[in-house]
Amino acid sequence: MVFNLAVPMTLAYLTTPLLGLVDTAVVGRLGEASLIGGLAVGAILIDLALTTFNFLRSGTTGLTAQAFGRADAVEIQATLLRSLMIGVTCGLILLALTPLLLAIGLYLMDPGDKVAIATQQYVQIRMFGAPLALGNYAVLGWLIGLGRTKTGLLLQIVLNGTNIALSFLMGLHLGFGIEGVAAATVISELLALLLGLSICHRLLAGNKRPSSERLFDRAALWRLANLNADIMLRSFALLFAFAFFTAQGAELGEQTLAANAVLMNFLMIAGYFLDGLATSAEQLVGRAIGANYRAGFVRSLRLTLAWNLCMAALLSLIFGLFGETLIAVMTTLESVRMEASHYLLLAALLPLTGVLAFQMDGVFIGATWSREMSRMMLVSLSAYLIAWWLLQDFANTGLWLALHIFLLVRGLTLSVRLPVRVRQAFRQS
């Protein structure tokens, strides 16, 4: 059951970095370095804008799984419709704010005139897809909440596969350049959303449509708003933690910055696999909470934790044994390779120190205990900054140790809060 839910989403997550590589390869063939820079800066701005609304995926998953556990067909549909309304509305607001977002982003990043022009060309087109992208977040979260991760995989394959094909077609063969790459993404988002909505419509029970009063129920909307705010705060804190790691690495020198960037790919790769297993925890835990079934909750927790630990141990072993080879694949610079080798063991252990954080994220998202997530993230971030302050005399080794402490504290603090929340959730069972 765990792997039936986890494997499709792991494969779905793995299609995302492939898309980024293809877009870079397409723009890289246009013969202008400024276009590559424009794509990189533009992608960062788009990712920051859309990542803000990640709650549309995770929040929708938890609420849908709980409604599914209660066998509440009306609330299942209402959750999808509420999330779609919020997603499309927020996407339209982002589109309207595009000039402001561009102005602030280019001012802060100061990429140079040619790169700035390329960034504007890319972002102005990509932002037309913001309502579509956020709509896809809602659809994907709803399908995961129902346990239909294979359907989620299908949508991600359609989205990213179409995007890759259209990027080559429009960016290179039709000669639209970076604007063609941006338009390819928008078209792909539209196709994926139309397919997703078609699939959702077939899954909806025609005689279980929510009334307008149910759809706009103040308590349900307030719960969703609180859930969204907490997940947003947690996401920003997480982004800050990794940005801080990069910034401190930059202060230690160019070679250290490059080596850290190479090694952080190990955590990114591990994240795709552990996130897939966390997705299964979201669905199983949410269903148990909705059904008020404590035994099911405990069994789901144990199963997903056991598989997460096995996966983390395997990943750490692979990184430890083949890390030098992976470093060589990612960079040809001998100085960077040597620098990265010094910290290979610390990077290879990241899946093990971070496994509990990934696991607990899945559990708390599925249970919609978002307030604990945001609070414990702030506690973990504080521990991270204090650890770096205490360990900064150890230079980059201290920075990596602080990162490990951050991941450990994230998992441990949520684990400490888990028994309390379980007792509260299952008082009547």
Residue, then its C-alpha position, 0 to 999 in steps of 0.5 A: m500500500v505504501f509503495n503503491l502510493a509512494v512510487p508514482m509520486t516519486l517518479a512524478y517528482l523526478t520529472t521536474p528536474l529533467l524539465g529544467l535541464v531541457d529548458t537550459a539545454v534549449v536556451g543554451r543552444l541559442g548562442e547567447a549567455s544572457l539568455i541562459g542567465g535570463l532563464a535562470v533568473g526568471a525561473i527563480l522569480i517564478d519558483l519563488a512566486l509559485t512556491t508561496f502557494n505550495f499549500l494548495r497541494s499539501g493542504t488540499t491533500g490533507l483535507t481531502a484524505q480526511a473527508f475520504g476517511r469520513a466517507d463525506a462525498v460532499e466535502i470531498q467535492a467542496t474541498l476541490l472546488r474551494s482549492l480551485m477557486i483559491g488557486v485561480t484567484c491567487g494566480l490572477i492576482l500574481l499575473a496582475l502583479t507581474p510588473l511589480l514582481l519583476a521590478i523588485g526581483l530585478y532590483l534585488m538580483d541586479p543581473g545586468d541589462k541583457v540578462a534583465i531583458a531576457t528575464q522580462q521576456y521569459v517572466q511576462i509570458r510565464m506568468f500567464g500560466a500562474p492561474l493554470a499552475l495553481g489550478n494544477y496544484a489543487v488538482l494534484g493535491w486532491l487526487i493524492g488525497l484520494g490515493r490516486t497517485k498513479t493519476g497524479l503521475l499521469l498528469q505530471i508526465v503530460l505536463n512535463g513531457t508536453n513541456i519538453a517537446l514544446s520547448f524544443l519545437m517552439g524554442l529551437h525549431l520555430g525560432f521563438g527562443i526564450e519566449g518560445v520556452a516560456a510559452a511552451t510551459v504555459i501551454s503545457e500547464l493548460l493541457a494538464l489542467l484541462l486533462g486534470l479537470s476532466i479526470c476530476h469530473r469523472l470521479l465526482a459523484g453527480n448527486k453529491r454536489p455541495s450547495s453554495e452554503r456548504l462551498f462557502d461555509r465560513a468555518a471550512l474557509w477559515r480552516l483552509a485559510n489558517l492551514n494555508a497561512d501556516i504552511m506558507l510560513r513553514s515554506f518561507a522558513l525552509l527557503f530561508a534556511f537553504a538560502f542562508f546556507t548558500a549565502q554563508g558558503a559564498e562568504l567562505g569563498e568561490q570554491t566552497l560555494a561551488a562545492n556546497a552547490v554540488l553536494m546539495n544535489f545529494l539532498m535534492i535527490a534524496g528529497y525526491f525519494l523521501d517526499g514520495l514516501a511522505t506523500s503516502a503518509e499524507q494520504l494514509v494518515g489523513r484517511a485515518i484521522g477522517a475515519n477516527y481510526r487510531a489503529g489505522f493511524v498508528r499502523s500507517l505511521r509505523l509502516t511509512l517510518a520503516w520504509n523511510l528509514c530503509m530508503a534513507a539508509l540506502l541513499s546514504l550508502i549510495f552517496g557514500l560509496f559512489g559520491e566521488t563519481l557523482i561529484a565528477v559527473m556534476t563538475t569537471l573542475e578539479s579544484v571543486r571536486m577536491e573541495a567537495s570530497h572533503y565534505l562528502l561524508l557530511a553530505a552523504l549522511l543528510p538523508l539519515t539526519g533528515v528522514l524524520a523531518f520528511q516523515m513528520d512533514g507527511v504525517f502533520i500535513g495529512a493530519t492538517w496539524s499545520r500550526e505545529m509545523s510552522r511553530m516547530m519550523l521556527v524553533s528548528l530555524s532558531a536552532y540552526l542559526i544558533a548552531w552556526w553561530l557556535l560552530q562558525d570557527f569550524a568554517n564549512t564543516g561547521l556550516w554542514l554540521a549546523l544544517h544537520i542540526f536543523l534537519l534533526v531538530r525539525g524531525l525531533t520537535l515534531s516527533v515530540r509533539l506527535p503523542v499530544r496531537v494523537r491523544q487530542a485527535f482520537r479522544q473518542s476512539 
